[in-house]
Every structure is written in structure tokens, then in C-alpha cells.
């Protein structure tokens, strides 16, 4: 049975097409609460926009749920902490509307500069009053950009084409980066005093709410025009209305409000205010991009792969293409480590060596942590809840990197200290076999090996002597277990030896114990490295 993807609101046909081949796509009206809760009972993933509430009750109604996807940027309608507690991944489409939002800010700025909305309304009412709606040019003016994030940068790049001078306030960007964009960094007060136009592009946080209020509007350059297409509440609406009424502010373009939906605001009383109902993301392109982005994220999540746009994953963010093949390697090493160790370690270090460390490899620690607990707990282990499982059990997982390696271009090792004082390690690499990438184990607890990290792996440790391989092969053969690959590694003739076997099916505990007893093994373990 294919995983069920529940679509609770309208989604672009192209996005549905991404999911249709691999999943059972179902539809429900997300605003019909009883119908939503009923449909969630069989859902592995749910995709919403802004009208569907995915709260703790909804998550509790979905025992199979693995991912909640919001086809948009905001997550006000998704209870992220409740999802995280359940190990449910939450994804959104953080870059889907950035072009549309930047263009909306430009549109508002131009409309305010040229009194476009008021002139249009007057003409439609039968008035031809050209002089009343005389505006100003942008060329040669100073535009202040408050916030140089992704949208702020896009806005700055577009408004620069009008021959403007750009200044910006953003305490979290380096001056060199701003200089590359042709923007001069200044303090907020300096920006307010110098700018002929101000456009705000900040997230809404406790620190940014009310950032532009009565005090700030008292020091602005007379005749400034202000645009807010970012988040409601960043500009105090009443204070802005007062500044417009007093003539200190020549006009404003507003797309967002402290409380939405908003149909009443002191700003609506002014002809020189262009007000729109939160249209920043309201383009066909942005809606299609959002749907496609979350559909791809859902597909990755349900296939057990890392999802860059997961908002509740500790190592979220873009993963370099060169790093991606090491994700399944790190996870399988975590699984193999737990099998060889025979339990949970007190502390674990994920060591990454080779040229790969020139990239951000922090996600490999997360992947290894996921693998460490996959066979330890009954609940589903995901990229979301793996760090919580480690913290609950007091397991500290750290990451170390080293540019140089031996024998392999890149090498990942999972090394841990056990409660009894022993240290266990498992290493591996990814090699290219024609067009196919092959994941291999290269070391198990100090023994050099070279065997594919796939299927069911058995690890038998014993004292080297003749006939052991035949004994194990015969016993497994009689039990109907086929051996796909085998390797024997020893420290010296007659010394401690490790036999590693890949078999086609899982062994019961009794059969594994019998195999160990038949050769006098000092330890025996099995790791399930099959792809999930």
C-alpha cells in the first residue's frame, strides 16, 4: 500500500503530478474540521495552505503522520511544537514567494511616488485633475532598505535600476556583503534621517514589532514615503497615520497589518496611502512555486531522505550536492554502530574526514543520530526527533572534521564510548561504481573490512582457527538463509577475528545465538541496513 498524502487545500496540478506516481493522493476540505480529522487517521502526510489548522488535536488524530507541509512561508496555522514532539516533520516553502513579495514592495513604492491609486479612483469618479496628483521621481533619491534578507536583497537589486542611492539597516549582515550589493550600511536612525523612501523587509519577532513607531517617525526626513510589505506590526499604524496627517510622511504603501483580515485602519482615511490586502504572495507563479516546493519536500520526507526546507530539523538548510551521498552512509553507520555496540553509547562522535569537510557537513551528525536509535526505540525515528531521543537518554553526539584522510577521498566514522568503558567504532565511505554510488563499510571496531553496507549484516567475533567459515555457512544454509557476501578480518593468524556476512533475510535471535555458539563466538550481532 502506497503512503497516503492528504491535500487539504487547493494545490497546483503540477504539484499533484509530483506526488501522484508514488503515493495515494487524497483530498479533503481542510476547513471542515470533522472531515479533516477523519481523513487524517490514514494520512502519512498532509499539505495545507493558510486556512487549515494543523494543531495538537489534528496531529493526535493522525497516528501515521510523518510530515506536515505548508504551501507557503508562514506557519501560523501549524502547531510546530506538537508536531516536533511526535517526530513529525514540518516543511514550508520559504523561497516560493520572495520574488513576488519584492515586486509587491516595488509596486507599492511606485504607486505611492506617483499617487497612482488615488488618481485612478478620481478619474473613474469623473474627475480629471492632473495637478492634484503630481508625484516624484525615484532617480537620484535615497532609498532606505530595512532588512537585507532574501526579499530585501531582491528589492534593492530592482530599485537600484531606477538610479537610486541605496542605504540599508541590518545588524546581521557584513559590510562587505552589503558593498557587493551596492548598498551602504547605516544605523537605523541615520537611515530614517536620510532616506526619501523606506521599504521594510524584516521578519516579525519580539525585537522587530513596533520597530518604526512614534519616536522613529519623529526623526524621518520630511516628505519620506514608507512601504511595508513584510509583516504587520513592524510599523505602528496609528503612529504612521499621525505622521501622515501632520505632513511629516508624504505617503505610504501598506500590504500587511497588525491584525488580519483588516478592513478598518486609521491609514485607510488618506488618499496618499496605497493599501492592499496582503498580496505579497498572491501571484500565480508564487502559488505554483509553493505547491511544487512542498510536494517535492513531502516526497523526500516519505522516502526517508533529508529535507532542506524542514523547519523543525536541527540541521536544516541547503545540503551541498557532494554531501548528499554521505547522508545514507552516516545513517547506516549509526545503525551498524548500535548493533556492534550491543546497546546505546554514553557518548558518540561522528568523525568526517576528507575534502568533503570544505562543505557544511553538520547534517551528517543528524543522520548518524537517526541511525543510532532506529533499532533501539519502538517509535518512528526521524530527522526531527532523533536529537530529542539522544537528549532523553543522555547521549551526547558531537561532530569532528579533518581535511586529510587515508586510503579514501572521504571517510565517515561513528565512534562511541560505552557505559562499561569500551570504545566501539564503525567507518565507511561512498565509492563510484560506474553510474552507481556504492556505500561500503571500511572498518568495524578496529578491523579493516570492505563490504557493501546493504541488506542484513551479521558480525561474529571469535578466535581464528580452521573450519569456522564452513561451520557458519552450513548452519545458515540448513536454516534456509542465503549468504550474499562474506569477509573475514583478523589481527593475526590464530588471533581475534571478525566475520562479516551479508544475508538476504533477517535472522531470529535463536539462529544468531546458534551461529555464535557453533564457533564459540565472543560476540554476535546483526544490523539491518536495508533502505527504509
Secondary structure, DSSP 8 states (H G I E B T S, - for coil): ---EEEE-S---HHHHHHHHTTSEEEE--TT-HHHHHHHHTT-SEEEE-SSS-B-HHHHHT-TT--EEEESSS--TTB-HHHHHHTT-EEE--TTTTHHHHHHHHHHHHHHHHTTHHHHHHHHHTT---TGGG-----TT-EEEEE--SHHHHHHHHHHHTTT-EEEEE-TTS-HHHHHHTT-EE--HHHHHHH-SEEEE-----TTTTTSB-HHHHTSS-TTEEEEE-S-TTSB-HHHHHHHHHHTSEEEEEE---SSSS----GGGG-TTEEE-SS-TT-SHHHHHHHHHHHHHHHHHHHTT---TTBTT-TT-S---HHHHHHHHHHHHHHHHHHHHHTS--SEEEEEEEEGGGGS--HHHHHHHHHHHHTTT-SS---TTTHHHHHHHTT-EEEEEEES--SSSSEEEEEEEE-TTS-EEEEEEEEEEETTEEEEEEEEETTEEEEEE--SEEEEEEEE--TTHHHHHHHHHHHTT--EEEEEEEESSTTSEEEEEEEESS---HHHHHHHHHHHT-SEEEEEE----
